[in-house]
Every structure is written in structure tokens, then in C-alpha cells.
Amino acid sequence: MTITRRTLLGTALALPCVPFAARAEDAWPSRLVRLISPYGPGGSNDISLRLLAEELGRSLHQQFIVENKPGAGTRIANDTVAHAPGDGYTLLYVAAPYATAEALFGKLTYERRDLQPVAMAVIAPLFLIISAEAPYKTLPELIAYGKSKPDGLTFASPGAGSQPHLAGELLFRDAGVKGLNIPFRGDAASYTELLAGRVDATLTALPTALPYIQSGKFLVLGVASAERSALYPQAPTLREQGFPNVVAAGWYGFMAPATTPRATVDKLQAEVLRALAEPVIKDKLTAQGLEVRPASAAAFGQFIDNETQKWSALIREAGLKGE
């Protein structure tokens, strides 16, 4: 049989397109991948992402770089990825304020349907901290102190709508005490005010507070977790102390543009979950005051929905507005 150029051309045109598309997806990643962090360098979000980026790069034989896009309560980073091409080369390391942005700020420059969950990674437990020089030494004493003051308690937080702020509002509500959130840029400023006695308490991640705790300058009254944290197990939960609803934590995970192919999402999900199971990665994350909390795309999506409903209800009830 003689094969002509016309025969070859006809055969090529008759081949289906799907296998080629599938092979392109299977080849991901074939070039550099951008991981967008909603915070600046040096924090737990940035540090944990860089650890995971290095591990993903090693296992997938491609470069994963972290780009910090802080500001606007994480909305700048969220918007960047929501409007990025859905090719798997621009991904978001999403943080807890993602779930509360719409309730706080109203209409956004992106919609939740523009992004899809990939995998949950870690949580940052929040510890209730006071100055060791304060006139109260326990949670009941702190609440009683707040009720004795006309203006109630003052709480330091890293900003309106942050998990420390919302957890504080939840504590105010359930304790029946007035409260005022005072936002600061970073832990250092809030700790200065706490030590000076100009704010009554704060809810914060452990690593930055630990030197003050170890030196006896701060006291830990509890942790806003469902169970005691292995990071500091001597701290009782707020649930144990009569506040079963006050459960909150910072959290981080991966999201991708909604148009990203399922095969790419599945591959990234598998690699993230594998990385989080590595003992050396878990140890490094624990050293940063983080608890590994791996979850699939479906489970992470449900978690985000639950967080959105819970905190949006509180935001409406308390009349909170973002700035």
C-alpha cells in the first residue's frame, strides 16, 4: 500500500484533540510556578509556604517561587489569583480572612466562584495572652475585670476581620462583656502595648509570644482550639473554661483559578498532602507554631464554607465593617 501525503494529512486531521490536551495537563508543571502569599515576608504564612514550595519543587522537578502580595486584608493576593490564567502556574496560599472578606467589605473585585480549593495545609492556634503584671491572672478574673470597667476590655489584634479580632469579638459576646478591638501592624507593636498595660489582652500565635512567656513577662490564659494544642499543652482550651463557641485559628491552604484543569488540581493536591506527611516538613512547621492539618480539595472547600457562615454571622451581629 502506498501512503501519500494526502493520506497522512487526513489521518492527522482525524485524530481527536482530547489526548493532546490530557498530555498537556499531565505534563504540569513544565515551567516555573508562582505561589502567591497574601502577607509580607517573615510571617507564618510566608515561612510555611516557602517550606512547602521547596518540597514541591524537589518532588515535581520544577521551580516553585513565592511572591508576596500583602495588603487589603489579603484581598490583593486573592484578586491576583482569581484573575490569573487557569493553567496551574499561578496559585494562592489562601489565609483565613478569605472567608470573611465579603461580609466585612461588601462587594469584592473577585467572586468566590473564581477560585477553587486544592488542599488545606496548616492551622495556627490562637493563644489568649496577658501581661504578667496585669491585675488579673485567670480567664474568669479577666472577664470580671472587663465587667467592672465602663468601657469593658481592650484587645490587641493584627487588624479588623483577622482571626484574633473575630475570636476576641466572640469571647466578648459569649462572656457578656463590652470589648474594643485595637488593631496594630504586627505582633511587636501589640506586645509593647500589652506590656505597658495599655491593652488588656490579645489572641496570638505562639512563636512570637513564646520568648515573652518563657521570660515570665506574659501569661497564657488559654487557647481558642477545639482541643489542647500540642504546641503548648499546658494551656487549657477556652471551651474547657466555659466558652464552647470560642474556637478559632489562623489557617492556610492552596487554591487555584476556577478554570484550572481537574487533572492539575488533583496532581497538586496529592503532592501537597504527601509533603505535609513528611516528618521533616511537619517538624519544621511545628517549630513555626503551626499544626499540620491536611485536607483534600473537597474537605477544604467544606471547611471554607463553614468558616464563612460562622464568621459572617458574627460580623453581621456585631455590626463590624472592614476598613
N, C-alpha and C positions, 0 to 999 in steps of 0.2 A: 504494500500500500504506500502510495506517495503522499507525504504530508506537505501541503502547500502553505504559503504564508496566510492565505485566506482561512484555511482550516485552523491554524494556530490562533489567529485573531478571534475567530468565532468561539473557540474553546475558552479563551481568556475572558471574553465578554460574558460568557455563560456562567462563569464561576460566581458563587454567591459572595456577598460582601461581609457577611457575619463572621466567618472565620478570621478574616483580616482584622476586624475590629476586636475580636476576642484576643487575638495575639497581641495587639497593641496594648490592651488592658493588662494582660498577663505580664507584659514586659515592664510594667511600672514597678519601681521608678527607673527611668532610663536617663535622668538628669537630676540636677540639684533640686531639692525640695525645701520650700520656705515654711518654717513653723512660726506663726505669729503669736507673740506673747502680749497680753493686754496690760502688762505692767513694765516698769523700768528694770534695769539690771540689778541683780543682787538680792532680790526677794525670793521667797519660797517658790513662787510661780516660775520665775526665771531660772532658778537653780535646778529645780526638778525637771524642767523642760530640757535644759542643757544636758543633764544626765541621760535622759531618755533619747534625746537627739543623737548623742554619741553612740548609744547602744543600737538604735535603729540604723544608723549609718553603717555600723560594723556588720550587722546581720543582713542588711539589704544591699550592701556593697555600693552605696551611693552617698553623696554628701547631703546631710540634713542641717540646715543653718537656722539659727534663731534670730528673728527680727523683733525688736521691742517697739511696740506702738502703744505707749501708755496714754492715758487721758480720758476724760469724759466718762468716768465710771465704767471703763472697759469698752465703751461703745465704738471708739475709733478702730480698735482691733477687730471687733465683731463686724463692723461695716466693711472693713478691708477684705475679709474673707468671704462675707456674704455676696460681694460683688466680684469676686475673683472667678476666673475660668474654672469649670468643674472638671479639671484634668488630674487632680490629685497632687499638684505641685505647689499649692498654697493651702495650708491647713491652719486651723485655730486651736490654740491651747486655752480653751474656754475656762472662765472663772465664775464663781458664784453670782456676781452681780448680773450676769446674763439673764438669770431667771427673774430678776426684779426690775429690769430697766424700763420696760413698758409701763408698769404700774407707777414707777417713780417719775418718769419723764414724759409720758404720753406717747404720741406717735414718733416712731423712730425712722431713721434713714434706711432701715432694712426691716425685713419681716422674719419672724421665726421660721417660716417655711423656706427661707433662702438658705438655711443651714441644716445639716443632718448630723446626728451623733455618730461617732465612730467607736469610742471606748472611754470609759471613765478610768481615771488613773489613781488619784490620791485625795485624801482629805487632810485639812489642817485643823485639829481640835482647838477649841477656844477655851482658855482658862480665865476664870474670874480672879483678878489681881487687885490688891490694895497695898497701900504703903504700910510698912510695919509700924510707923509712927501714928497711924490713924487711931481714933478713939474707939473703934470697933474692931473686933478680931475674928468674928464669925459671920456667916451669911445672915442669920437671924438678927444679929446686932447691927449689921449694915442696913437691913430693911427698917429696923426700929429707928435707927438714926435718921434715915430718909423721911420717915413719917413724922419725926419730931421737927423737921425743918419746913418752913412755909413753902420754899421752892423745891423741896424734895432733893433727890440725888443728882449729882453730875457725873456723867460717864464720858470718858475719852474714847474716840473711835477714829479709824482712818478715813472716815467720810460718810456722807449721807447714803444710805442704802447698802452699805457694806454689811457683811455678816455680823461683825461685832456690834454695829449700830442696831441692827434689827433684833439681835439676840437680847441686847440691853432693853429695847422697847418691849419685847415680850416679857422680860423679867419685871419691868415696871408694871405692866398691865396685870400680870398674874399675882404680883405681890401687893397690888393696890397702893402703889406709891407713885408720887409725881417723879418725873425724871427729865433731865435735859441732856441731849447728846451734844458733845462738843468735838467737832472734827479737827484733826491735826494731820499734817503731812508727814507721815512716818511715825514709827514707834518711838524714836528718840525724843521727839517733842512731847508726846503724850506722857512718856515716863518722867520727863522733867517736871511736868505739871503735877503728876501724881505724887512724886517725891516731895514737892513743895506744898502739897496739901490744897492745891487749887482745883483739883478734881477728886472725886471720892473713890472712883474705881474704874477699871477698864476690863474688857474682854480681849484677850490677845493670844496669838500663837506662842508656843513655849520657847523656841530657841533664843529669841532676842531678850525675853524676860528672865531666862534661866540664870545668867550671871547675877542679876539683882536678887533673885530668890536665894541663890547659894550664899550670897554675901549677907543675907538677913535684912535687906532693905525692902523687899516685897514679901507679902504673904499670899498664898494661893487659897482661895475660899472654895473653889470647886471647878468643875469642868462641865461645859454645856454639851455633853455627849450622851448618847443612849446608855452607854456603859463606860466604866472607868477606862481611861486611856493608859495603854502600856507605856506611853512616854513619861507619865508621871502618875503611877497607880495610887499613890497616897492621897491624891485629890479626889474627894467624893464627887459624884455627879450632882448637878442641881436637881435632877429628878429624885435622887435619894433624900434631898433636903426639902422636899415638899413642892417642887416645881416641875411636874412631869412633862409640861409642854415646852419647857425651855431647852430645846435640843437644836443646836446649830453648829455649823463648821464651815470653814472655807473649803472649797473643792475645786479640782481641776480635771480636765479631760480633753479629749480630742474631738473636734468637729471639722466637717468639710462642707464645701458648697453643695447645695442640694442636688445639683446635676452631676456630681461625681459618680462614675460608674460603680455599680454594686461590687464588681469584682475587685476594684481598687480599695473600696471601703473594707471589704472582707479581709483583704490581704493586710491592710494596715491594722485593723482590729486584732488579727491573730498575732502580729508582730509586737504590738503594744502589750497585749496580755502575756505574751511569752517573756518580754523584757521585764515586766513587773514581777514575774515569778522567779527571776534570777536572784539568788541570795545576796550577791554583792550589790545589786541595784536596790534591793529592799533595805539593806543596811545603810546605804548612803542616803536614802530618802528618810529613813528613821532619824538619822543624825541631823537632818534639817527640820525635825519636828513634824514630820508628815507620816501619816498612816497609809499604807498601800491599800487601795480599795478598788481592785479591778472589776470591771463590769462590761458586758457586751454592749453593742450599739443599742439593741432593743431595751436592755435594762437601764442603760444610761439615759435613754430618751424618756422612759417612765419616771426615773429619778428627777429629771429636769422638770417634767410636768408636775410632779408632786411638790417640788420646791417652789415652782411658780405659783401654784394655787395657795400654798401655805403662806408665803410671804406677801403675795399680792393682797390677800385678805387682811393681813396685819397692817399693811401700808394704807389701805383704804380706811380701816377702822381708826388708825392713829392720825389720819389726815396728813401723812408725810408727803413731801414733794422734793424731788431732786433739784439740785442747783446747777 
